[in-house]
């Protein structure tokens, strides 16, 4: 007769998988948001008020 796993062990495995998955997903989100911030950044020129680029 096979011994069934305890409910506690099943909950521990599910909780561990949830923590690992959450950590991995969060690291991917942070990495992608940092890359997007680098792409969105556009340097701005400092212009005096009421002037244009050709002055």
Secondary structure, 3 states (H helix, E strand, C coil): CCCCCCHHHHHHHHHHHHHHHHHHHHHHHHHHHHHHHHHHCCCCCCCCCCCCCCC
